[in-house]
Amino acid sequence: MMKHDRPQVVLVNRCIVRNSSNDILLVKRSVNDSYNPGKWEFPGGKLDIGQDLSNALEREVMEETGLLIEPESKLNFAESYIIGNEGQYMGFTYVALFGIAHSIGGKLKLSDEHDDYAWEDYDTALEYDLTIESRKALIVLTKTVLKEPSSI
């Protein structure tokens, strides 16, 4: 599917992945990326027209990290804004959906989109140079579901 086949909404599904120690996975965008180079975020990506939202968390995390996950919740937070001068998506509405999952297997291997990763506790994660939407999701969710131990 070509990028121009997308609607004028950039829909992104991101996942806050927890490990057995209840730390969360952060991935660092490639310094060569045109959007937020060098910033830290949660694994995820854009959905194309016709893609299945119900399995997007699992697919995106696998594509970007090589990890298998079990969703705790598919949607816990949403953020949206109009994209300013960001190239091909200028003027589009950007919507980021955040779910929570725990890692159940696989071997961590980053895609070309990311240069580094870190497993951190919530307070330390807030000290990273996060993308705007990742920071907002972490702040909101830290006050609610992320401070609680995983129910799974």
C-alpha positions, 0 to 999 in steps of 0.5 A: 500500500502506498503512503498516499493511500492513507487517509488524512489521519495518521493513526499510530498504535503504540505499546507500553511493554512490561517485563517480568520485573515490571520495567518498561521498554523504551526504544530510541528513534534512529538519528537518521529518521525524519520524524523525532530523530534520536527521541525515545518512545514506545514500540509501535507504528502507523496503521494503513487503511484496512489493517486490523487494529485488534492485532496491531499492538502485537504485530508492531511490537514484533516488527520493531523489537522481535518480542512476543507480547500478551496485551493487558489492555489494547487501549489505555490512552490516546493523544492527538494533534495536527501535524505542523511542518512534518513533510508528507503528513503536514496538516494531517491529524495525528492520533496515537493509541497506547496499550499495555502488554507484557513480554512473553518471549522472543529475543529483543532485536531492533528494527532499522527504525531504532538505534537503542533500547532500555528497560527502565522503571517508570520514574527513570523512564520519565528522565529520557528525552521522550516524544511528546505523546510517549511522555504524556502517555507515561505520565497519565498511565503512571498515575493509574495502571502502570504503578500497579503490578501486572495482573497477568 
